[in-house]
Amino acid sequence: STASLDVSIQAQILNLLKDLQKELHLSLLFISHDLAVIKFLADKVAILEKGNIVEYATKEEIYQKPTHDYTKRLLGAILEL
């Protein structure tokens, strides 16, 4: 988890992961409740509710046209902050 890290350290780690992903053609499985981090790092996103995948799509589709009510509620919660 990167949530407990200082913001600047978190950014450095996430940038390093993104760089490694690009340079080495890596696939990463990154699990987080921080949707801003997911948007930065992911190409595809799976939204889980109670351990079940309720929506799976590209990050653009998830953030621009969510289809599942739970995804819409999650995104609504971060937009209200």
Summary of the structure (lengths in Angstrom):
residues: 81
radius of gyration: 13.3
end to end distance: 21.0
largest distance: 36.7
contacts: 175
relative contact order: 0.12
helix: 52%
strand: 16%
